Amino acid sequence: MKFSVILVFALIYSFNIFAQDSTKKSIRISVLPTQFLFTDFPIIFEYAIGKFTFGISPSIKFSTQNSGEVANVVHGQFGHYTFQNMFNKHYNAFTISLNSKYYFREKDRVYFETVLFYRHWWFDKKFASFDNVEGYSFAGLRTEHQNVFGIKLLLGKTFVLWEKSKIHPIIDCYFGIGCRYKMYDFETLDNNFNVIDVYKGSYWWPVSPQMGIKLGFETMLKSKRN
């Protein structure tokens, strides 16, 4: 009888410890520094509770070129014009992403992450040219809009610095795969604003490699105790 009572209290105590650990809460804010090279500035806001995080990330990319040639950076099979948006200085872009992480073990801080995103690319009435001898080319007064829907499946690890402080730096390193569906609508005008070419279409890009690093900080929230 005594053993049963002790066992019940031990189980209750263990459950309370687990409940407290599983409800650890924090707020995380981080950035993708490599995106800054492309004048793209995403900010990731995450709410962490136990082994899960739930986040949202808005991002703005600014155009740095108002006219001129679009550099043909990539050639061959992946040299299509619509594959080179990040290198196209004419483009503005807006992105909104939703993400969620699941940490397998708190000690290792290794996680699986799913990211859903929508991105809109655009520029309006810019004199631009692009010459790809292997495919698509244009020259004229150009208006472009692209809509991209995608998903990323990632594995990563979170590194925490100065963990005992209430606010501490964090580093996320990750890799994985992604897929996306893209719709594009391009229109080329001459100097008299006459339409000389309309190029519309869509395609499904089934698999693309993903890897990167996030830098940020985490602030712990007080847990309610019964």
SETIVEX-376785 format. One record per residue (C-alpha): residue number from 1; residue in three letters; x, y negated, z negated. Coordinates in steps of 0.25 Angstrom, whole numbers, plus 2048, in hexadecimal, padded with zeros to 3 digits. Each point is the difference from the previous one (the first is absolute). Layout:
BEGIN
nr: NUM	rest: ALA	px: X	py: Y	pz: Z .
...
This chain:
BEGIN
nr: 1	rest: MET	px: 800	py: 800	pz: 800 .
nr: 2	rest: LYS	px: 80B	py: 7F6	pz: 7FC .
nr: 3	rest: PHE	px: 807	py: 804	pz: 80D .
nr: 4	rest: SER	px: 7F4	py: 7FD	pz: 808 .
nr: 5	rest: VAL	px: 7FE	py: 7F2	pz: 7FA .
nr: 6	rest: ILE	px: 80F	py: 7FD	pz: 802 .
nr: 7	rest: LEU	px: 7FF	py: 804	pz: 80E .
nr: 8	rest: VAL	px: 7F3	py: 7F8	pz: 803 .
nr: 9	rest: PHE	px: 807	py: 7F3	pz: 7F9 .
nr: 10	rest: ALA	px: 80C	py: 803	pz: 809 .
nr: 11	rest: LEU	px: 7F8	py: 801	pz: 80C .
nr: 12	rest: ILE	px: 7F9	py: 7F3	pz: 7FD .
nr: 13	rest: TYR	px: 80D	py: 7F9	pz: 7FD .
nr: 14	rest: SER	px: 806	py: 805	pz: 80D .
nr: 15	rest: PHE	px: 7F4	py: 7FB	pz: 808 .
nr: 16	rest: ASN	px: 801	py: 7F2	pz: 7F9 .
nr: 17	rest: ILE	px: 80E	py: 7FF	pz: 804 .
nr: 18	rest: PHE	px: 7FD	py: 804	pz: 80E .
nr: 19	rest: ALA	px: 7F5	py: 7F7	pz: 801 .
nr: 20	rest: GLN	px: 808	py: 7F4	pz: 7FC .
nr: 21	rest: ASP	px: 80B	py: 804	pz: 80A .
nr: 22	rest: SER	px: 7F7	py: 802	pz: 80B .
nr: 23	rest: THR	px: 7FA	py: 7F2	pz: 7FE .
nr: 24	rest: LYS	px: 80D	py: 7F8	pz: 800 .
nr: 25	rest: LYS	px: 7FC	py: 7F4	pz: 808 .
nr: 26	rest: SER	px: 809	py: 7F6	pz: 808 .
nr: 27	rest: ILE	px: 800	py: 7F5	pz: 80B .
nr: 28	rest: ARG	px: 80A	py: 801	pz: 80B .
nr: 29	rest: ILE	px: 804	py: 7F6	pz: 80A .
nr: 30	rest: SER	px: 80A	py: 803	pz: 80B .
nr: 31	rest: VAL	px: 805	py: 7FC	pz: 80E .
nr: 32	rest: LEU	px: 806	py: 807	pz: 80C .
nr: 33	rest: PRO	px: 80D	py: 7F8	pz: 802 .
nr: 34	rest: THR	px: 803	py: 806	pz: 80E .
nr: 35	rest: GLN	px: 7F4	py: 7FA	pz: 805 .
nr: 36	rest: PHE	px: 805	py: 7F2	pz: 7FE .
nr: 37	rest: LEU	px: 80A	py: 802	pz: 80B .
nr: 38	rest: PHE	px: 7F3	py: 800	pz: 80A .
nr: 39	rest: THR	px: 7FA	py: 7F4	pz: 7F9 .
nr: 40	rest: ASP	px: 7F6	py: 809	pz: 7FA .
nr: 41	rest: PHE	px: 7FD	py: 7FE	pz: 7F1 .
nr: 42	rest: PRO	px: 7F8	py: 80B	pz: 7F9 .
nr: 43	rest: ILE	px: 7FC	py: 800	pz: 7F1 .
nr: 44	rest: ILE	px: 7FC	py: 80D	pz: 7F9 .
nr: 45	rest: PHE	px: 7F7	py: 7FF	pz: 7F4 .
nr: 46	rest: GLU	px: 7FE	py: 80D	pz: 7F9 .
nr: 47	rest: TYR	px: 7F8	py: 804	pz: 7F3 .
nr: 48	rest: ALA	px: 806	py: 80C	pz: 7FA .
nr: 49	rest: ILE	px: 7F9	py: 809	pz: 7F6 .
nr: 50	rest: GLY	px: 806	py: 80D	pz: 7FB .
nr: 51	rest: LYS	px: 805	py: 808	pz: 80C .
nr: 52	rest: PHE	px: 7F8	py: 7F8	pz: 80B .
nr: 53	rest: THR	px: 802	py: 7F2	pz: 806 .
nr: 54	rest: PHE	px: 7F6	py: 7F8	pz: 808 .
nr: 55	rest: GLY	px: 805	py: 7F5	pz: 809 .
nr: 56	rest: ILE	px: 7FD	py: 7F5	pz: 80A .
nr: 57	rest: SER	px: 80A	py: 7F9	pz: 809 .
nr: 58	rest: PRO	px: 7FD	py: 7F4	pz: 809 .
nr: 59	rest: SER	px: 80B	py: 7FB	pz: 80A .
nr: 60	rest: ILE	px: 802	py: 7F5	pz: 809 .
nr: 61	rest: LYS	px: 80A	py: 800	pz: 80C .
nr: 62	rest: PHE	px: 804	py: 7F2	pz: 806 .
nr: 63	rest: SER	px: 803	py: 7FE	pz: 80F .
nr: 64	rest: THR	px: 80E	py: 7FA	pz: 802 .
nr: 65	rest: GLN	px: 7FF	py: 7FE	pz: 80F .
nr: 66	rest: ASN	px: 7F6	py: 7F7	pz: 808 .
nr: 67	rest: SER	px: 805	py: 804	pz: 80E .
nr: 68	rest: GLY	px: 80A	py: 807	pz: 808 .
nr: 69	rest: GLU	px: 804	py: 80E	pz: 803 .
nr: 70	rest: VAL	px: 7FC	py: 80C	pz: 7F7 .
nr: 71	rest: ALA	px: 80C	py: 808	pz: 7FC .
nr: 72	rest: ASN	px: 800	py: 80E	pz: 805 .
nr: 73	rest: VAL	px: 806	py: 807	pz: 7F4 .
nr: 74	rest: VAL	px: 7FD	py: 80E	pz: 802 .
nr: 75	rest: HIS	px: 801	py: 808	pz: 80D .
nr: 76	rest: GLY	px: 7FC	py: 80E	pz: 805 .
nr: 77	rest: GLN	px: 7F4	py: 808	pz: 7FB .
nr: 78	rest: PHE	px: 7FE	py: 7F6	pz: 7F4 .
nr: 79	rest: GLY	px: 802	py: 7F3	pz: 808 .
nr: 80	rest: HIS	px: 7F2	py: 7FD	pz: 803 .
nr: 81	rest: TYR	px: 7FC	py: 7F2	pz: 7FE .
nr: 82	rest: THR	px: 7F6	py: 803	pz: 7F5 .
nr: 83	rest: PHE	px: 80A	py: 808	pz: 7F8 .
nr: 84	rest: GLN	px: 809	py: 7F4	pz: 7FE .
nr: 85	rest: ASN	px: 7F7	py: 7F6	pz: 7F8 .
nr: 86	rest: MET	px: 809	py: 7FE	pz: 7F4 .
nr: 87	rest: PHE	px: 80B	py: 7FB	pz: 80A .
nr: 88	rest: ASN	px: 7F7	py: 7F7	pz: 807 .
nr: 89	rest: LYS	px: 802	py: 7F2	pz: 7FB .
nr: 90	rest: HIS	px: 7F4	py: 7FB	pz: 806 .
nr: 91	rest: TYR	px: 7F6	py: 808	pz: 7F7 .
nr: 92	rest: ASN	px: 7F9	py: 7FC	pz: 7F3 .
nr: 93	rest: ALA	px: 7FA	py: 80B	pz: 7F8 .
nr: 94	rest: PHE	px: 7F7	py: 802	pz: 7F4 .
nr: 95	rest: THR	px: 800	py: 80E	pz: 7F9 .
nr: 96	rest: ILE	px: 7F8	py: 805	pz: 7F5 .
nr: 97	rest: SER	px: 804	py: 80E	pz: 7F9 .
nr: 98	rest: LEU	px: 7FA	py: 808	pz: 7F5 .
nr: 99	rest: ASN	px: 808	py: 80B	pz: 7F9 .
nr: 100	rest: SER	px: 800	py: 80A	pz: 7F5 .
nr: 101	rest: LYS	px: 80B	py: 808	pz: 7FA .
nr: 102	rest: TYR	px: 800	py: 80D	pz: 7F8 .
nr: 103	rest: TYR	px: 80C	py: 803	pz: 7F7 .
nr: 104	rest: PHE	px: 803	py: 80E	pz: 7FE .
nr: 105	rest: ARG	px: 808	py: 7FF	pz: 7F3 .
nr: 106	rest: GLU	px: 802	py: 7F3	pz: 7F8 .
nr: 107	rest: LYS	px: 80E	py: 804	pz: 7FD .
nr: 108	rest: ASP	px: 805	py: 801	pz: 80F .
nr: 109	rest: ARG	px: 7F7	py: 7F5	pz: 805 .
nr: 110	rest: VAL	px: 7FE	py: 807	pz: 80D .
nr: 111	rest: TYR	px: 7F3	py: 7FD	pz: 807 .
nr: 112	rest: PHE	px: 7F8	py: 803	pz: 80C .
nr: 113	rest: GLU	px: 7F9	py: 7F3	pz: 806 .
nr: 114	rest: THR	px: 7F5	py: 7FE	pz: 80A .
nr: 115	rest: VAL	px: 7FF	py: 7F2	pz: 808 .
nr: 116	rest: LEU	px: 7F5	py: 7FC	pz: 808 .
nr: 117	rest: PHE	px: 802	py: 7F3	pz: 808 .
nr: 118	rest: TYR	px: 7FA	py: 7F6	pz: 80B .
nr: 119	rest: ARG	px: 809	py: 7F6	pz: 807 .
nr: 120	rest: HIS	px: 7FC	py: 7F6	pz: 80A .
nr: 121	rest: TRP	px: 80B	py: 7FA	pz: 80A .
nr: 122	rest: TRP	px: 7FD	py: 7F4	pz: 808 .
nr: 123	rest: PHE	px: 805	py: 7F3	pz: 808 .
nr: 124	rest: ASP	px: 7F9	py: 7F7	pz: 809 .
nr: 125	rest: LYS	px: 804	py: 7F9	pz: 80D .
nr: 126	rest: LYS	px: 80F	py: 801	pz: 7FF .
nr: 127	rest: PHE	px: 808	py: 800	pz: 80D .
nr: 128	rest: ALA	px: 807	py: 80D	pz: 7FE .
nr: 129	rest: SER	px: 807	py: 80B	pz: 809 .
nr: 130	rest: PHE	px: 804	py: 80E	pz: 7FE .
nr: 131	rest: ASP	px: 807	py: 809	pz: 80A .
nr: 132	rest: ASN	px: 801	py: 80F	pz: 7FE .
nr: 133	rest: VAL	px: 805	py: 807	pz: 80D .
nr: 134	rest: GLU	px: 7FB	py: 80D	pz: 7FB .
nr: 135	rest: GLY	px: 7F1	py: 7FB	pz: 7FE .
nr: 136	rest: TYR	px: 7F8	py: 7F4	pz: 7FC .
nr: 137	rest: SER	px: 804	py: 7F2	pz: 803 .
nr: 138	rest: PHE	px: 7FA	py: 7F2	pz: 801 .
nr: 139	rest: ALA	px: 803	py: 7F1	pz: 801 .
nr: 140	rest: GLY	px: 7F6	py: 7F4	pz: 7FD .
nr: 141	rest: LEU	px: 7F7	py: 7F9	pz: 7F6 .
nr: 142	rest: ARG	px: 7FD	py: 80C	pz: 7F7 .
nr: 143	rest: THR	px: 7F6	py: 803	pz: 7F5 .
nr: 144	rest: GLU	px: 801	py: 80D	pz: 7F8 .
nr: 145	rest: HIS	px: 7F8	py: 807	pz: 7F5 .
nr: 146	rest: GLN	px: 803	py: 80E	pz: 7FA .
nr: 147	rest: ASN	px: 7F8	py: 808	pz: 7F5 .
nr: 148	rest: VAL	px: 807	py: 80B	pz: 7F9 .
nr: 149	rest: PHE	px: 7FA	py: 80A	pz: 7F7 .
nr: 150	rest: GLY	px: 809	py: 80A	pz: 7F9 .
nr: 151	rest: ILE	px: 804	py: 809	pz: 7F4 .
nr: 152	rest: LYS	px: 80D	py: 804	pz: 7FA .
nr: 153	rest: LEU	px: 803	py: 80C	pz: 7F7 .
nr: 154	rest: LEU	px: 80D	py: 7FE	pz: 7F8 .
nr: 155	rest: LEU	px: 808	py: 806	pz: 7F5 .
nr: 156	rest: GLY	px: 808	py: 7F7	pz: 7F7 .
nr: 157	rest: LYS	px: 807	py: 7FE	pz: 7F3 .
nr: 158	rest: THR	px: 7FF	py: 7F4	pz: 7F7 .
nr: 159	rest: PHE	px: 80C	py: 7FB	pz: 7F8 .
nr: 160	rest: VAL	px: 7FE	py: 7F8	pz: 7F4 .
nr: 161	rest: LEU	px: 80A	py: 7F6	pz: 7FA .
nr: 162	rest: TRP	px: 800	py: 7FC	pz: 7F1 .
nr: 163	rest: GLU	px: 7F3	py: 808	pz: 7FE .
nr: 164	rest: LYS	px: 7FE	py: 7FD	pz: 7F1 .
nr: 165	rest: SER	px: 7FE	py: 7F1	pz: 804 .
nr: 166	rest: LYS	px: 7F1	py: 7FC	pz: 802 .
nr: 167	rest: ILE	px: 804	py: 7FA	pz: 80E .
nr: 168	rest: HIS	px: 80B	py: 808	pz: 807 .
nr: 169	rest: PRO	px: 805	py: 801	pz: 80F .
nr: 170	rest: ILE	px: 7FC	py: 80C	pz: 808 .
nr: 171	rest: ILE	px: 805	py: 806	pz: 80D .
nr: 172	rest: ASP	px: 7F8	py: 809	pz: 809 .
nr: 173	rest: CYS	px: 807	py: 809	pz: 80B .
nr: 174	rest: TYR	px: 7F8	py: 808	pz: 809 .
nr: 175	rest: PHE	px: 7FF	py: 807	pz: 80E .
nr: 176	rest: GLY	px: 7F5	py: 807	pz: 807 .
nr: 177	rest: ILE	px: 7F7	py: 800	pz: 80D .
nr: 178	rest: GLY	px: 7F5	py: 7F7	pz: 805 .
nr: 179	rest: CYS	px: 7F6	py: 800	pz: 80C .
nr: 180	rest: ARG	px: 7F8	py: 7F4	pz: 806 .
nr: 181	rest: TYR	px: 7F6	py: 7FC	pz: 80A .
nr: 182	rest: LYS	px: 802	py: 7F4	pz: 808 .
nr: 183	rest: MET	px: 7F7	py: 7F7	pz: 809 .
nr: 184	rest: TYR	px: 806	py: 7F5	pz: 808 .
nr: 185	rest: ASP	px: 7FA	py: 7F5	pz: 809 .
nr: 186	rest: PHE	px: 80A	py: 7F7	pz: 808 .
nr: 187	rest: GLU	px: 7FD	py: 7F5	pz: 80A .
nr: 188	rest: THR	px: 809	py: 7F9	pz: 809 .
nr: 189	rest: LEU	px: 7FD	py: 7F2	pz: 806 .
nr: 190	rest: ASP	px: 807	py: 7F8	pz: 80B .
nr: 191	rest: ASN	px: 803	py: 7F1	pz: 7FE .
nr: 192	rest: ASN	px: 7F2	py: 7FC	pz: 804 .
nr: 193	rest: PHE	px: 7FA	py: 809	pz: 7F5 .
nr: 194	rest: ASN	px: 7FB	py: 80B	pz: 80A .
nr: 195	rest: VAL	px: 800	py: 80E	pz: 7FC .
nr: 196	rest: ILE	px: 80A	py: 808	pz: 808 .
nr: 197	rest: ASP	px: 801	py: 80C	pz: 7F7 .
nr: 198	rest: VAL	px: 7F8	py: 807	pz: 7F5 .
nr: 199	rest: TYR	px: 806	py: 80C	pz: 7F9 .
nr: 200	rest: LYS	px: 7F7	py: 808	pz: 7F6 .
nr: 201	rest: GLY	px: 802	py: 80D	pz: 7FA .
nr: 202	rest: SER	px: 802	py: 809	pz: 7F4 .
nr: 203	rest: TYR	px: 808	py: 80C	pz: 7FB .
nr: 204	rest: TRP	px: 802	py: 809	pz: 7F5 .
nr: 205	rest: TRP	px: 80E	py: 801	pz: 7FA .
nr: 206	rest: PRO	px: 800	py: 80D	pz: 7F9 .
nr: 207	rest: VAL	px: 80D	py: 801	pz: 7F8 .
nr: 208	rest: SER	px: 80A	py: 7F5	pz: 7FC .
nr: 209	rest: PRO	px: 80B	py: 801	pz: 7F6 .
nr: 210	rest: GLN	px: 7FF	py: 7F7	pz: 7F4 .
nr: 211	rest: MET	px: 80B	py: 7FC	pz: 7F5 .
nr: 212	rest: GLY	px: 803	py: 7F4	pz: 7F8 .
nr: 213	rest: ILE	px: 803	py: 7FA	pz: 7F3 .
nr: 214	rest: LYS	px: 7F7	py: 7F7	pz: 7F7 .
nr: 215	rest: LEU	px: 805	py: 7F6	pz: 7F5 .
nr: 216	rest: GLY	px: 7F7	py: 7FA	pz: 7F5 .
nr: 217	rest: PHE	px: 7FD	py: 800	pz: 7F2 .
nr: 218	rest: GLU	px: 7F6	py: 807	pz: 7F6 .
nr: 219	rest: THR	px: 7F9	py: 7FA	pz: 7F4 .
nr: 220	rest: MET	px: 7FA	py: 809	pz: 7F6 .
nr: 221	rest: LEU	px: 7F2	py: 7FF	pz: 7FB .
nr: 222	rest: LYS	px: 7FC	py: 803	pz: 7F2 .
nr: 223	rest: SER	px: 7F8	py: 80D	pz: 7FF .
nr: 224	rest: LYS	px: 7F3	py: 800	pz: 7F7 .
nr: 225	rest: ARG	px: 802	py: 80A	pz: 7F5 .
nr: 226	rest: ASN	px: 7F4	py: 806	pz: 7F8 .
